[in-house]
Amino acid sequence: MSKIDKISTIIVVVLTAVVVYFLTNELHGKSKQLAAALKHLDWRWLFFGLLMMILSILLEAAATYVMLNKVDRKQTSVFSLLRVPLLNLLGTGVTPFATGGQPAQLFGMTRAGIESGRALSVILMKFLVYQVVVVLFFIVAYFSAEHFIYAQVDPTFAQFIPFAIAIHAFVILGIALVMFWPAMTLRLVDIISPLAKKMMSSERHDRLITRIKQKIHTFHEESRRVISSWESLVGASIFTILQLIVFYMIPYFVIRAFGYENVNPWLIVTMNIMIVMVISLFPIPGGVGGAELSFQLLFSPFVNNPATMILVILLWRLITYYFGLFAGIITYMLPAKKIKEGR
């Protein structure tokens, strides 16, 4: 783990402790409300919520699988495929703006024996599909629940929505340019090359630049293969849509666990879509603090017991964030399976 990763992890731990302290402090003096909330708690609904999170991880692994070429599919184990989404959860969970997700996935795929250029292309294409699907979900959710958002939700939250859309659109455009404009990528290497030359010998510099350009060539070749393979794109899109649907449903199961039988599942999903979009604006690892506040602002119309709301927030974050974080840490510590001969 690098120094930056260690600092990010410390920030996550400290912020988590602060958030848990303030949330549990709000329970002070609400013993009757807390007792009423726990009285209605049904653990079966929480189990279904956890099951949705596990299913979301499996669907992301399936999206990775369909993006691979035929050779990599045959030579990549199921364990290696499952490492990718778990490392992704770890990388996004401990870095600002979730920037560590792609490097973490690259680490997992190269450990599985997939050539780094091909692996990077698959990761970026999968991320591009993910971003497009997220934005489409957001557009549908926003226009179907616009009146509810501005009538029931704190106006402060609504102000962040245009910024979230702008950031995701910028990310989509940037990935598309890098993947399908090789001349620009090579030009960037040529621009950075003189700076790198000052920090190493000429021979080492030439070897490095040659290797980087070879990787870029492999990367763009694989990008063209993926974009020309409708089977891969359609398959990845379907699995990503299913992955997000089950992930967005998790708050519904958590709220139902406390006896709220009449909540609207579509409105719950819509509010969670908004949270996922807006969390991307917080430069805090895992959106710790911002995610909990956003959840409280958006879901307060559904949960009228303040003690229940605090428990819902804690359980929702435990399932959607901390479960993936700890699973990712365990996956990172486990050694990769032996790469097959010839890989």
C-alpha positions as CSV (number, residue, x, y, z in Angstrom):
1,M,0.0,0.0,0.0
2,S,1.4,3.4,-1.0
3,K,1.8,6.4,1.3
4,I,-1.1,8.1,-0.3
5,D,-3.3,5.0,0.2
6,K,-2.4,4.9,3.8
7,I,-3.3,8.5,4.3
8,S,-6.6,8.0,2.6
9,T,-7.3,5.0,4.7
10,I,-6.6,7.0,7.9
11,I,-8.9,9.7,6.6
12,V,-11.7,7.1,6.1
13,V,-11.2,5.7,9.6
14,V,-11.2,9.1,11.2
15,L,-14.2,10.4,9.3
16,T,-16.1,7.2,9.9
17,A,-15.5,7.5,13.6
18,V,-16.7,11.1,13.5
19,V,-19.8,10.3,11.5
20,V,-20.7,7.3,13.7
21,Y,-20.2,9.5,16.8
22,F,-22.5,12.2,15.6
23,L,-25.1,9.8,14.4
24,T,-25.1,7.7,17.6
25,N,-25.0,11.0,19.6
26,E,-28.3,11.9,18.0
27,L,-29.8,8.8,19.6
28,H,-29.2,10.3,23.0
29,G,-32.6,10.9,24.7
30,K,-34.4,8.9,22.1
31,S,-34.6,5.6,23.9
32,K,-38.3,5.2,23.4
33,Q,-38.0,5.9,19.6
34,L,-35.0,3.5,19.5
35,A,-37.0,0.8,21.3
36,A,-39.9,1.3,18.9
37,A,-37.5,1.0,15.9
38,L,-35.9,-2.2,17.1
39,K,-39.2,-3.7,17.9
40,H,-40.2,-3.6,14.2
41,L,-36.8,-4.8,13.0
42,D,-37.0,-7.7,10.6
43,W,-33.6,-9.2,9.9
44,R,-34.9,-11.0,6.8
45,W,-35.1,-7.7,4.9
46,L,-31.6,-6.8,5.9
47,F,-30.4,-10.2,4.6
48,F,-32.1,-9.5,1.3
49,G,-30.3,-6.1,1.3
50,L,-26.9,-7.8,1.8
51,L,-27.8,-10.3,-0.9
52,M,-28.4,-7.5,-3.3
53,M,-24.9,-6.1,-2.6
54,I,-23.4,-9.5,-3.2
55,L,-25.4,-9.9,-6.4
56,S,-24.2,-6.5,-7.5
57,I,-20.6,-7.6,-7.1
58,L,-21.3,-10.8,-9.1
59,L,-22.9,-8.9,-11.9
60,E,-19.9,-6.5,-12.1
61,A,-17.6,-9.6,-12.4
62,A,-19.9,-10.8,-15.2
63,A,-19.6,-7.5,-17.0
64,T,-15.8,-7.8,-16.8
65,Y,-16.0,-11.3,-18.2
66,V,-18.0,-10.4,-21.3
67,M,-15.5,-7.6,-22.1
68,L,-12.5,-10.0,-22.3
69,N,-11.4,-11.6,-25.5
70,K,-11.9,-15.4,-26.0
71,V,-8.3,-16.3,-25.0
72,D,-8.5,-14.3,-21.7
73,R,-11.9,-15.7,-20.9
74,K,-10.6,-19.3,-21.1
75,Q,-7.5,-18.6,-19.1
76,T,-8.9,-16.4,-16.4
77,S,-10.3,-18.1,-13.3
78,V,-13.6,-17.3,-11.5
79,F,-11.6,-16.2,-8.5
80,S,-9.6,-13.7,-10.6
81,L,-12.8,-12.3,-12.0
82,L,-14.3,-11.8,-8.5
83,R,-11.2,-10.0,-7.4
84,V,-11.8,-7.3,-9.9
85,P,-15.1,-5.8,-8.5
86,L,-13.9,-6.3,-4.9
87,L,-10.6,-4.5,-5.6
88,N,-12.7,-1.8,-7.4
89,L,-14.7,-1.3,-4.2
90,L,-11.5,-1.1,-2.2
91,G,-9.9,1.4,-4.6
92,T,-13.0,3.6,-4.9
93,G,-13.6,3.5,-1.2
94,V,-10.2,4.8,0.0
95,T,-9.4,7.4,-2.6
96,P,-10.8,11.0,-3.2
97,F,-13.4,11.2,-6.1
98,A,-13.1,7.3,-6.3
99,T,-10.1,7.7,-8.5
100,G,-8.4,4.4,-7.3
101,G,-11.0,2.1,-8.7
102,Q,-9.4,1.7,-12.1
103,P,-5.8,1.2,-10.9
104,A,-7.1,-1.4,-8.4
105,Q,-8.9,-3.3,-11.1
106,L,-5.8,-3.1,-13.3
107,F,-3.7,-4.6,-10.5
108,G,-6.2,-7.4,-10.1
109,M,-6.4,-8.2,-13.9
110,T,-2.6,-8.1,-14.5
111,R,-2.1,-10.4,-11.4
112,A,-4.5,-12.8,-13.3
113,G,-2.1,-12.8,-16.2
114,I,-4.0,-10.5,-18.6
115,E,-1.7,-8.2,-20.6
116,S,-1.8,-4.7,-19.1
117,G,-2.7,-2.9,-22.4
118,R,-5.7,-5.2,-22.9
119,A,-6.7,-5.1,-19.3
120,L,-6.6,-1.3,-19.3
121,S,-8.8,-1.1,-22.4
122,V,-11.4,-3.5,-20.8
123,I,-11.4,-1.5,-17.6
124,L,-11.9,1.8,-19.3
125,M,-14.6,0.5,-21.7
126,K,-16.4,-1.1,-18.7
127,F,-16.1,2.2,-16.9
128,L,-17.4,4.1,-19.9
129,V,-20.4,1.8,-20.1
130,Y,-21.0,2.2,-16.4
131,Q,-20.9,6.0,-16.6
132,V,-23.3,6.1,-19.6
133,V,-25.8,3.8,-17.8
134,V,-25.5,5.8,-14.5
135,V,-26.3,9.1,-16.4
136,L,-29.2,7.4,-18.3
137,F,-30.6,6.1,-15.0
138,F,-30.2,9.6,-13.5
139,I,-32.1,11.3,-16.4
140,V,-35.0,8.9,-16.2
141,A,-35.1,9.1,-12.4
142,Y,-34.9,12.9,-12.3
143,F,-37.7,13.6,-14.8
144,S,-39.9,10.9,-13.2
145,A,-39.6,12.3,-9.7
146,E,-38.7,15.9,-10.3
147,H,-41.8,17.2,-8.5
148,F,-41.1,15.0,-5.5
149,I,-37.5,16.1,-5.3
150,Y,-38.3,19.8,-5.2
151,A,-41.4,19.5,-3.1
152,Q,-40.1,17.1,-0.4
153,V,-36.3,17.2,-0.4
154,D,-34.1,20.0,1.0
155,P,-33.4,22.6,-1.8
156,T,-29.7,22.6,-0.9
157,F,-29.3,19.1,-2.2
158,A,-31.1,19.9,-5.5
159,Q,-28.5,22.6,-6.2
160,F,-25.8,19.9,-6.6
161,I,-27.6,18.0,-9.3
162,P,-26.4,20.0,-12.3
163,F,-22.8,19.8,-11.1
164,A,-23.0,16.0,-10.8
165,I,-24.3,15.7,-14.4
166,A,-21.5,18.0,-15.7
167,I,-18.8,15.9,-13.9
168,H,-20.1,12.6,-15.3
169,A,-20.5,14.0,-18.8
170,F,-16.9,15.3,-18.6
171,V,-15.6,11.9,-17.5
172,I,-17.5,10.1,-20.4
173,L,-16.0,12.6,-22.9
174,G,-12.4,12.2,-21.5
175,I,-12.5,8.4,-21.6
176,A,-13.9,8.3,-25.1
177,L,-11.1,10.7,-26.3
178,V,-8.3,8.6,-24.7
179,M,-9.7,5.3,-26.0
180,F,-10.4,6.3,-29.6
181,W,-8.0,9.1,-30.4
182,P,-4.5,7.4,-30.3
183,A,-2.8,10.3,-31.9
184,M,-3.7,12.5,-28.9
185,T,-2.5,9.8,-26.4
186,L,0.9,9.5,-28.3
187,R,1.1,13.3,-28.4
188,L,0.8,13.4,-24.6
189,V,3.6,10.9,-24.3
190,D,5.8,13.0,-26.5
191,I,5.0,16.1,-24.4
192,I,5.9,14.4,-21.1
193,S,8.9,12.5,-22.5
194,P,11.4,15.4,-22.1
195,L,10.5,15.8,-18.5
196,A,11.0,12.1,-17.9
197,K,14.4,12.2,-19.7
198,K,15.8,14.6,-17.1
199,M,15.2,12.0,-14.3
200,M,16.8,9.0,-15.9
201,S,19.6,7.9,-18.3
202,S,19.0,8.2,-22.1
203,E,19.0,4.4,-22.6
204,R,16.5,3.8,-19.8
205,H,14.4,6.6,-21.1
206,D,14.3,5.3,-24.6
207,R,13.3,1.8,-23.4
208,L,10.6,3.2,-21.2
209,I,9.1,5.4,-24.0
210,T,9.2,2.5,-26.5
211,R,7.5,0.2,-24.0
212,I,4.8,2.8,-23.2
213,K,4.0,3.3,-26.9
214,Q,3.8,-0.4,-27.4
215,K,1.3,-0.6,-24.5
216,I,-0.7,2.3,-26.0
217,H,-0.8,0.5,-29.4
218,T,-2.1,-2.7,-27.7
219,F,-4.5,-0.6,-25.7
220,H,-6.0,1.1,-28.8
221,E,-6.1,-2.2,-30.7
222,E,-8.1,-3.8,-27.8
223,S,-10.3,-0.7,-27.6
224,R,-11.2,-1.1,-31.3
225,R,-11.9,-4.8,-30.7
226,V,-14.2,-4.2,-27.8
227,I,-16.1,-1.4,-29.6
228,S,-16.6,-3.5,-32.7
229,S,-17.9,-6.4,-30.6
230,W,-21.6,-5.8,-30.1
231,E,-21.8,-9.0,-28.1
232,S,-19.4,-7.6,-25.5
233,L,-20.9,-4.1,-25.4
234,V,-24.5,-5.4,-25.2
235,G,-23.6,-8.0,-22.6
236,A,-21.6,-5.5,-20.5
237,S,-24.5,-3.0,-20.7
238,I,-27.1,-5.6,-19.6
239,F,-25.0,-6.7,-16.7
240,T,-24.3,-3.1,-15.7
241,I,-28.0,-2.2,-15.8
242,L,-28.8,-5.2,-13.6
243,Q,-25.9,-4.4,-11.3
244,L,-27.1,-0.9,-10.7
245,I,-30.8,-1.9,-10.3
246,V,-30.0,-4.3,-7.5
247,F,-27.6,-1.8,-5.9
248,Y,-30.1,1.0,-6.0
249,M,-32.7,-1.3,-4.4
250,I,-30.7,-1.8,-1.2
251,P,-32.2,1.2,0.8
252,Y,-35.6,-0.2,0.1
253,F,-34.8,-3.5,1.8
254,V,-33.2,-1.6,4.8
255,I,-36.2,0.7,5.2
256,R,-38.6,-2.3,4.9
257,A,-36.6,-4.0,7.7
258,F,-38.0,-1.4,10.1
259,G,-41.6,-2.1,9.3
260,Y,-42.3,0.6,6.6
261,E,-44.5,-1.5,4.4
262,N,-46.0,1.3,2.2
263,V,-42.9,2.9,0.9
264,N,-42.7,3.4,-2.9
265,P,-39.9,1.2,-4.3
266,W,-39.5,3.4,-7.4
267,L,-39.1,6.6,-5.3
268,I,-36.6,4.8,-3.1
269,V,-34.6,3.8,-6.1
270,T,-34.8,7.3,-7.5
271,M,-33.5,8.9,-4.4
272,N,-30.6,6.4,-4.2
273,I,-29.7,7.3,-7.9
274,M,-29.5,10.9,-6.8
275,I,-27.2,10.0,-3.9
276,V,-24.8,8.0,-6.2
277,M,-24.6,10.9,-8.6
278,V,-24.0,13.6,-6.0
279,I,-21.5,11.6,-3.9
280,S,-19.1,12.0,-6.9
281,L,-18.8,15.7,-6.0
282,F,-17.3,15.1,-2.6
283,P,-13.5,14.9,-2.7
284,I,-13.6,12.7,0.4
285,P,-12.6,9.0,0.3
286,G,-15.8,7.0,0.1
287,G,-17.9,10.2,0.3
288,V,-17.8,9.6,4.1
289,G,-20.0,12.3,5.7
290,G,-21.5,13.5,2.5
291,A,-23.2,10.2,1.7
292,E,-24.8,10.0,5.2
293,L,-26.0,13.7,5.0
294,S,-27.4,13.2,1.5
295,F,-29.2,10.1,2.6
296,Q,-30.8,11.9,5.5
297,L,-31.9,14.8,3.3
298,L,-33.4,12.5,0.6
299,F,-35.0,9.8,2.7
300,S,-36.4,11.8,5.6
301,P,-39.9,11.9,3.8
302,F,-40.0,8.1,4.0
303,V,-38.8,7.5,7.6
304,N,-40.6,9.6,10.2
305,N,-38.8,8.2,13.3
306,P,-35.5,10.0,13.8
307,A,-34.0,7.0,15.7
308,T,-35.0,4.7,12.8
309,M,-33.5,7.1,10.3
310,I,-30.1,6.9,12.1
311,L,-30.2,3.1,12.2
312,V,-31.2,3.0,8.5
313,I,-28.2,5.2,7.6
314,L,-25.8,3.1,9.6
315,L,-27.0,-0.2,8.2
316,W,-27.2,1.1,4.6
317,R,-23.6,2.3,4.8
318,L,-22.5,-1.0,6.4
319,I,-24.0,-3.0,3.5
320,T,-23.1,-0.7,0.6
321,Y,-19.7,0.7,1.7
322,Y,-18.0,-1.0,4.6
323,F,-18.9,-4.5,3.5
324,G,-17.2,-3.9,0.1
325,L,-14.3,-2.2,1.7
326,F,-13.4,-5.0,4.1
327,A,-14.1,-7.6,1.4
328,G,-11.7,-5.7,-0.9
329,I,-9.0,-5.6,1.8
330,I,-9.3,-9.4,2.3
331,T,-9.1,-9.9,-1.5
332,Y,-6.1,-7.7,-1.7
333,M,-4.3,-9.7,1.0
334,L,-5.0,-13.1,-0.7
335,P,-2.4,-14.2,-3.1
336,A,-3.3,-14.4,-6.8
337,K,-3.7,-17.9,-8.2
338,K,-0.8,-19.2,-10.1
339,I,-0.8,-17.9,-13.7
340,K,-1.2,-20.7,-16.2
341,E,1.8,-21.7,-18.2
342,G,2.5,-19.5,-21.2
343,R,0.7,-16.5,-19.8
